[in-house]
Amino acid sequence: MKYIYLISVAWLSQSALVGEAHATEDGFAFSGSVRTRYETLSGQSRAGFGAHDELLSTRTTLLAEYRKSGLRLGAEIYDSRAYGSRSGSAIGTGEVNTIEPVQAYLGVDIREPFGKGSAVSLQAGRFTLNMGSRRLVAADDYRNTTNGYTGLRADVRGADGSTATLIYTLPQMRRPDDLPSILDNEPGLDRESSTLRLWGGLLSRPGVFGKTFAEIGYFGLAERDTARRATRNRHLHSFSARLLREPAAGRFDHEIEIVHQIGRVRASAAASAPSLDVSASFLHADFGYSFPGPLKARLSAEYDYASGDAPGGGYGRFDTLFGMRRADLAPAGIYAQIGRANISTPGIRFEIAPNARLDGFMVYRAMWLAEKTDAFSTTGVRDISGSSGAFAGHQIEGRARYWLLPKRLRAEANAAWLRKGAFLKNAPNAPQTGNTRYVSMALTASF
């Protein structure tokens, strides 16, 4: 379920390296997974791609870690491949990254340095990150490839349960990134460079207002051009605040997160493009109720807003950095129509988890452009005159997962239907392909 997933990953991202996840005995630990997924899409909404798309993808992961007296050595390989791509497909580095050592790290865990219940963990090397709500920094799981980061991480937990996580990293840039190599599933070692840097951290405290968890954060991003990669020279500072009350049977819950971005960005990737002042914002609000009973059902109302770029001398389009989209808005993969940019969308979500083997959810949302002269969300569809209006359409999407063999083999189905509104029908570059339909089926084996 979306809400439970967000909570568990967000909490573990701050606590796993300061006690819980590394409380096993010293020695070697091995784990891995193999996922096979088929996706099909018709009625493409994104500009520049074919009306129909389909893809068969595989993802294999192998993780090994050695622990000894508070020291950790770990390494993980991702092998992400895709087959059956057709002309006009949306395939890219999100689908293919062959035989990649995403993680290779050294860690040190220090128990109770500040009293009972406290802990400190330090990590250096290559690693994945899931920070807070994962809306700005995440190791994407639905997407066939993940995000890797090279650098330093420090986690601190106080005796009162407060936590702090600090990072300084060079995000890995996936290679190869040219279409012929991607179509051939060619290997290429991902690269990190000082031309792309991410730093910052989170501070959190439980029980600020009753059972409400509070978090504040800051992330900085700096990039510049290289000989082979033109960029928009983003220099962004993202400040966030979040309040979260976890769901429980017979109880109301909530999550509110606000992010504000400032900085500078070039108007385009051209070296001669002018530099613009950035002022952008994001809001997520979620209010739900979990019903008592064996169905473990939860009903919630939610709202997401991400600013767009309005006419004028500044830049207002929100940048989600390395955040995920699946838990909040829509599947990634070859769908990826809806993301955290230039969107205003209320929604209704219904989730169930009747037993340890089965869970699922369905979401309805109506979608508007936050700024009608900017491109809608991640579709690339735009009307710079604003005359196509601001209503993008209705989306219904959902997921069902079932453990065929508990903790060993899980089946997953995802589906989305986007009924296009006036903007996605009438904008000058809107694909005239009818409403969008997407289905994916996957099997994941874990060991």
Order of alpha helices (4+ residues) and beta strands (2+ residues): alpha-beta-beta-beta-beta-beta-beta-beta-alpha-beta-beta-beta-beta-beta-beta-beta-beta-beta-beta-alpha-beta
